[in-house]
């Protein structure tokens, strides 16, 4: 198999796994609370990566461990809770579409907190992407402005944390292997997630009940596949194809989320598809100048 074919295969697998994460959250929420689903997700991902974390601990400088923990908090722990809370009222397809704003928040947080320069292309792209997200919000069926805007804000905060984490890693953890960051970050954050899971009342549930078992299984699948395994695949893809090609996964994820939304009969119409297209056009324009520089 040629490298090009393998790269595209990894791209498709990653798009499918991450795009399916939003419907897995919905399934987990059938019999568990949002806090329980997110906690099980992080704990299971940390357990899977524990052997790699033990190895990585010896290779990460001690003065970087706090930053690695913070990276896991911003890039995994907090977004896991925020997305689950938001999906109590917002369709999984909409959550998947708004997740594509992450590259926009990489630019926004870079300008706000890391003094990165912002070009005209980026400003235009940010404006277009946010216009698309507003249309996506307005297009929701049974829209209740007061309630829905709160849950929309929670989703945007999650993608804000994703963007902030990307810049944090780029600025302060360049000299640490990506796999070491992921394994240590998730394993360290599994401890606070386990504490939250305990106080959420999860262990007081009837864990033999079919519904609870199913929701727990979906949450574990979300952690093992959607967080641990997918993160490893993503860094393999970066090493094989470069950051530019890998970043295109952003465009594949929302379409998989929309596909699952249609399968599960969520109310998806042309307005939502148009809104997603506008968001992705904005993301493309905002990142175009960076892509051109990479090729120079």
C-alpha positions in Angstrom: 0.0 0.0 0.0 1.4 3.4 -1.0 1.9 6.2 1.5 -0.7 8.3 -0.2 -3.4 5.6 0.0 -2.5 4.9 3.6 -2.7 8.6 4.5 -6.2 8.9 3.0 -7.2 5.7 4.8 -6.1 7.2 8.1 -7.9 10.4 7.2 -11.2 8.5 6.5 -10.9 6.4 9.7 -10.2 9.5 11.8 -13.1 11.5 10.3 -15.4 8.5 10.9 -14.3 8.0 14.6 -14.3 11.7 15.6 -17.5 12.4 13.6 -19.2 9.5 15.4 -18.2 10.8 18.8 -21.2 13.1 19.0 -23.8 10.4 18.5 -22.0 8.2 21.0 -22.5 11.0 23.5 -26.2 11.0 22.8 -26.4 7.3 23.3 -24.5 7.6 26.6 -26.9 10.2 27.8 -29.8 7.8 27.4 -29.3 6.3 30.9 -26.4 8.3 32.4 -26.0 12.0 33.2 -23.8 14.3 31.2 -21.3 14.4 34.0 -21.2 10.6 34.2 -20.7 10.1 30.4 -17.9 12.6 30.3 -16.2 11.1 33.4 -16.4 7.5 32.1 -15.0 8.7 28.8 -11.9 10.3 30.3 -11.3 7.6 32.9 -11.4 4.9 30.2 -9.1 6.8 27.9 -6.6 7.3 30.7 -6.7 3.6 31.6 -6.0 2.5 28.0 -3.0 4.9 27.7 -1.7 4.1 31.2 1.2 1.8 30.0 2.3 4.5 27.5 2.0 7.1 30.2 4.3 5.1 32.6 6.9 5.0 29.8 6.4 8.7 28.9 6.8 9.8 32.5 10.5 9.1 32.4 11.0 11.2 29.2 9.0 14.3 30.0 10.9 17.0 31.9 9.5 17.5 35.4 9.0 21.2 34.8 6.7 20.4 31.9 4.4 18.0 33.7 2.0 20.7 35.0 1.8 22.1 31.4 1.0 18.6 30.1 -1.7 18.2 32.8 -3.1 21.6 31.8 -3.1 20.5 28.1 -5.2 17.5 29.0 -7.6 19.7 31.0 -8.1 22.1 28.2 -7.9 19.7 25.3 -9.9 16.7 26.7 -11.3 17.0 30.2 -13.3 20.2 30.1 -14.5 19.8 26.5 -15.7 16.3 27.3 -18.0 17.7 30.0 -19.1 20.7 28.0 -20.0 18.8 24.9 -22.0 16.2 26.9 -23.9 19.0 28.8 -24.7 20.8 25.6 -25.9 17.7 23.8 -28.7 17.4 26.4 -30.5 20.0 24.4 -28.6 20.3 21.1 -28.6 17.7 18.3 -25.4 15.7 17.8 -25.2 16.8 14.2 -25.2 20.5 15.3 -22.6 19.8 17.9 -20.4 18.1 15.3 -20.8 21.0 12.9 -19.9 23.6 15.5 -16.9 21.5 16.5 -15.4 22.5 13.1 -14.9 26.1 14.6 -11.9 24.8 16.4 -9.4 26.1 13.8 -11.0 29.5 14.1 -10.5 29.5 17.9 -6.9 28.5 17.3 -6.5 31.8 15.5 -8.6 33.8 18.0 -6.8 32.5 21.1 -3.4 32.8 19.4 -4.1 36.5 18.8 -5.6 37.1 22.3 -3.1 35.2 24.5 0.0 34.4 22.4 0.6 37.6 20.3 0.2 35.8 17.0 -0.3 38.1 14.0 -3.7 38.1 12.4 -3.9 38.7 8.7 -6.9 40.1 6.7 -7.6 36.6 5.4 -8.0 35.3 8.9 -10.3 38.1 10.0 -12.5 37.5 7.0 -12.5 33.8 7.6 -13.4 34.2 11.3 -16.3 36.5 10.4 -17.7 34.1 7.8 -17.3 31.1 10.1 -19.1 32.8 13.0 -21.8 34.0 10.6 -22.3 30.3 9.7 -22.5 29.3 13.3 -25.2 32.0 14.0 -27.2 30.6 11.0 -26.8 27.1 12.4 -28.1 28.3 15.7 -31.1 30.1 14.2 -31.9 27.1 12.0 -32.5 24.8 15.0 -36.0 23.3 15.2 -38.0 24.3 18.2 -35.6 27.2 19.0 -35.9 28.6 22.4 -33.5 31.6 22.5 -33.0 31.8 26.2 -32.2 28.1 26.7 -30.6 27.3 23.4 -28.2 30.2 23.4 -26.9 29.0 26.7 -26.1 25.5 25.4 -24.7 27.0 22.2 -22.3 29.1 24.4 -21.2 25.9 26.2 -20.3 24.3 22.8 -18.4 27.4 21.7 -16.5 27.4 25.1 -15.5 23.8 24.4 -14.1 24.7 21.0 -12.4 27.7 22.6 -10.6 25.4 25.0 -9.6 23.2 22.0 -8.1 26.2 20.3 -6.3 27.4 23.4 -4.8 24.0 24.0 -3.4 23.9 20.4 -1.5 27.1 21.0 -0.4 26.1 24.5 1.2 22.9 23.1 2.7 24.8 20.1 4.3 27.5 22.4 5.4 25.5 25.5 5.5 21.8 24.6 7.3 21.7 21.2 10.1 19.7 22.6 7.9 16.9 24.0 6.7 14.0 21.8 3.0 14.3 20.9 2.2 10.8 22.0 3.9 11.4 25.3 1.8 14.5 25.8 -1.5 12.7 24.9 -0.8 9.6 27.1 0.4 11.6 30.2 -2.3 14.3 29.8 -5.2 11.8 29.6 -3.8 9.6 32.3 -3.3 12.5 34.7 -6.7 13.9 34.0 -8.3 10.5 34.5 -7.8 11.0 38.3 -10.0 14.1 38.7 -12.5 12.5 36.3 -12.7 9.5 38.6 -13.3 11.7 41.6 -16.1 13.5 39.7 -17.5 10.1 38.6 -17.6 8.9 42.2 -19.5 12.0 43.5 -21.8 11.9 40.5 -23.5 8.9 42.1 -22.5 6.5 39.2 -21.4 3.7 41.6 -24.8 3.8 43.3 -26.5 2.9 40.1 -27.6 -0.6 39.3 -24.6 -1.4 37.1 -26.2 -4.7 36.0 -29.2 -2.9 34.5 -29.1 -3.2 30.7 -29.6 0.5 30.0 -26.8 1.6 32.4 -24.5 -1.0 30.9 -25.3 0.1 27.3 -24.7 3.8 28.1 -21.5 2.9 30.0 -20.4 0.9 27.0 -21.0 3.8 24.6 -19.1 6.2 27.0 -16.2 3.7 27.2 -16.2 3.4 23.4 -16.1 7.1 23.2 -13.0 7.2 25.5 -11.1 4.2 24.0 -11.8 4.9 20.3 -12.8 8.6 20.1 -10.1 9.8 22.5 -7.2 7.4 23.0 -7.0 5.4 19.7 -8.0 8.4 17.5 -5.4 10.6 19.1 -2.6 8.1 18.4 -3.8 7.7 14.8 -3.9 11.5 14.4 -0.2 11.9 15.4 0.7 9.0 13.1 -1.0 10.9 10.3 0.8 14.1 11.2 4.2 12.4 11.1 3.4 10.7 7.7 1.6 13.5 5.9 2.4 16.7 7.7 0.2 19.2 9.6 -1.5 20.6 6.6 -3.1 17.4 5.3 -3.8 16.3 8.9 -5.7 19.5 9.6 -8.1 18.6 6.8 -9.8 16.1 9.2 -11.7 19.2 10.4 -13.6 19.2 7.2 -14.5 15.5 7.4 -15.8 15.3 11.0 -19.0 17.4 10.6 -20.2 15.5 7.6 -19.9 12.2 9.5 -21.8 13.9 12.4 -24.5 15.0 10.0 -24.7 11.4 8.5 -25.4 10.0 12.0 -27.9 12.8 12.7 -29.8 11.7 9.6 -29.6 8.0 10.5 -31.0 8.9 14.0 -33.7 11.1 12.5 -32.5 14.3 13.9 -34.2 17.3 12.3 -31.6 18.2 9.6 -32.5 20.3 6.6 -30.8 22.3 3.9 -30.4 25.3 6.3 -28.2 23.3 8.5 -26.2 22.0 5.6 -25.8 25.5 4.2 -24.7 26.8 7.6 -22.1 24.1 7.9 -20.8 24.9 4.4 -20.5 28.6 5.4 -18.5 27.6 8.5 -16.1 25.4 6.5 -15.6 28.1 3.9 -14.7 30.5 6.7 -12.3 27.9 8.2 -10.7 27.4 4.8 -10.2 31.1 4.2 -8.9 31.7 7.7 -6.3 29.0 7.3 -5.4 29.7 3.7 -2.7 32.3 4.4 -1.0 29.9 6.8 -1.1 27.1 4.3 0.5 29.3 1.7 3.3 30.2 4.1 3.9 26.5 4.8 4.6 25.9 1.2 6.9 28.8 0.7 
